[in-house]
Amino acid sequence: MSSISRRGVLGLAAAGLGGYPIVGGAYGAEEAAYPFEGAWTYRSLINDPDINKEFNDLEFAAAEIVFEKSAFGTLKGKLSFGNDFLKLTGAASYGNPFAIRLQGVGATPGTIEDGKPWVYDYQGYLVPVWPNGVDQRPAIVGSVIRTATHSGGRAKAGFVASFIAVRRDS
């Protein structure tokens, strides 16, 4: 008889919460065990309530997120804008819904100015699986705040936008 650690039990229990099956289902077993790992298409939007505003005028950023496999409850990865990126570190909580809290810190010349990196904080939630959903893709929805002013003072700290990240195929 094999034994399983407390951490293993917690991981399996967490993988079954929030509509994410431990095996099979709308998302595969790998997605259930490591729901954030992998590549995601990231888009953020300016929170403007004007219904007449053109959708394209709401764009704040478009990028790729890649989360690495990391220890249970932690997240690390990159938010890439072409060759430039923010290094992401943070935590995941496995509830209903799963939640993430991250900080992105500039790690390349295009995201560091006068020796000071860009800094953004993110709070997001993994959208639960709809029981009758068709072709549902894993998605994280949330908000982002610019934590440090950059771009010569034109990009002010405190600006908040909404985001969605949609998982790419493995």
C-alpha positions in Angstrom: 0.0 0.0 0.0 1.4 3.4 -1.0 1.3 6.3 1.3 0.6 9.9 0.4 1.9 13.0 2.3 -0.4 15.6 3.8 0.8 18.0 1.1 -0.2 15.4 -1.5 -3.7 15.1 0.0 -4.1 18.8 0.1 -3.0 19.1 -3.5 -5.4 16.4 -4.7 -8.2 18.0 -2.7 -7.4 21.4 -4.0 -7.4 20.1 -7.6 -11.0 18.9 -7.1 -12.3 22.2 -5.8 -14.0 25.0 -7.8 -15.2 22.7 -10.6 -11.8 21.4 -11.6 -11.8 17.6 -11.7 -8.8 15.6 -10.5 -8.9 13.4 -13.6 -10.4 14.2 -17.0 -13.4 16.5 -17.5 -13.4 19.8 -19.3 -9.8 20.4 -18.5 -7.4 17.4 -18.5 -5.7 15.9 -15.5 -2.5 17.9 -15.9 -4.5 21.2 -15.9 -6.3 20.1 -12.8 -3.1 19.2 -10.9 -1.3 22.4 -12.1 -4.0 24.7 -13.2 -1.8 27.8 -13.8 1.3 26.2 -15.3 1.9 26.9 -19.0 1.4 29.6 -21.6 -1.5 32.1 -21.5 -2.5 35.0 -23.7 -2.8 38.1 -21.6 -4.9 41.2 -22.4 -5.7 44.1 -20.1 -8.3 46.8 -20.5 -8.8 50.3 -19.3 -11.8 50.5 -17.0 -13.8 53.1 -18.9 -17.6 52.9 -18.4 -18.4 54.8 -21.6 -20.5 52.3 -23.7 -19.7 54.3 -26.8 -16.0 54.0 -26.4 -14.5 51.9 -29.2 -13.4 48.5 -27.9 -9.9 48.9 -29.4 -9.5 52.2 -27.5 -9.8 50.3 -24.2 -6.6 48.3 -24.7 -4.1 48.7 -21.9 -1.7 45.8 -22.7 -1.3 42.6 -24.7 1.3 40.0 -23.7 2.1 36.4 -23.0 2.3 34.9 -19.6 4.3 31.7 -19.0 3.9 30.2 -15.5 6.6 27.6 -14.6 5.9 24.5 -12.6 6.5 25.6 -9.0 6.0 24.5 -5.4 2.4 24.1 -4.2 0.8 27.4 -3.5 3.5 29.5 -5.3 3.7 30.9 -8.8 6.6 32.2 -10.8 6.9 33.1 -14.5 7.2 35.9 -17.0 4.8 38.4 -18.6 6.4 39.1 -22.0 6.0 42.0 -24.3 8.1 40.7 -27.2 11.7 40.6 -26.0 10.9 42.6 -22.8 9.3 41.0 -19.8 8.3 41.4 -16.2 9.4 38.6 -13.8 6.3 37.3 -12.0 6.3 35.9 -8.5 3.4 35.3 -6.2 1.0 32.8 -4.7 -2.0 30.7 -5.6 -4.8 29.8 -3.3 -6.9 26.7 -4.1 -10.4 27.6 -3.1 -13.6 28.3 -5.0 -12.6 29.9 -7.2 -8.8 29.4 -7.3 -7.0 32.8 -6.9 -3.6 34.2 -7.7 -1.8 37.2 -6.4 1.4 38.2 -8.3 3.9 41.0 -8.6 5.6 41.7 -11.9 9.0 43.4 -11.8 10.8 44.7 -14.8 13.7 42.4 -15.8 14.9 43.6 -19.2 16.1 47.0 -20.6 12.7 47.9 -21.9 11.1 47.5 -18.5 13.9 49.2 -16.4 14.4 52.9 -16.5 17.2 54.8 -14.8 17.9 51.6 -12.8 14.3 51.4 -11.6 12.2 48.5 -12.8 8.5 48.7 -13.7 6.4 47.2 -11.0 2.8 45.9 -11.3 0.6 43.9 -9.0 -2.0 41.4 -10.1 -5.0 39.8 -8.4 -6.9 37.1 -10.5 -9.3 34.3 -10.3 -9.5 31.1 -12.4 -12.9 30.9 -14.0 -14.6 27.6 -12.8 -15.7 25.0 -15.4 -19.3 25.4 -16.6 -21.1 22.0 -16.3 -22.6 22.4 -19.8 -19.9 24.6 -21.3 -18.7 23.8 -24.8 -15.0 24.2 -25.7 -14.4 26.2 -22.6 -10.8 27.3 -22.2 -9.2 28.0 -18.9 -9.2 31.7 -18.2 -8.0 33.9 -15.4 -9.9 37.2 -14.8 -8.8 40.0 -12.5 -7.3 43.4 -12.1 -3.8 44.9 -12.3 -2.4 48.0 -10.6 0.7 50.0 -11.6 2.7 50.0 -8.4 5.5 52.3 -9.5 5.5 55.3 -11.8 7.5 54.8 -15.0 8.0 56.1 -18.6 9.3 59.5 -17.4 6.3 60.0 -15.2 3.7 59.5 -17.9 2.7 56.1 -16.5 1.5 57.0 -13.0 1.5 54.6 -10.0 -2.0 53.7 -8.8 -3.6 53.2 -12.3 -5.9 50.1 -12.3 -7.0 48.0 -15.3 -8.9 44.8 -15.7 -7.3 41.7 -17.3 -8.1 38.3 -18.8 -5.6 35.6 -19.5 -6.7 32.6 -21.7 -4.7 29.4 -21.6 -3.0 28.4 -24.8 -2.9 24.7 -25.9 -0.1 22.7 -24.2 
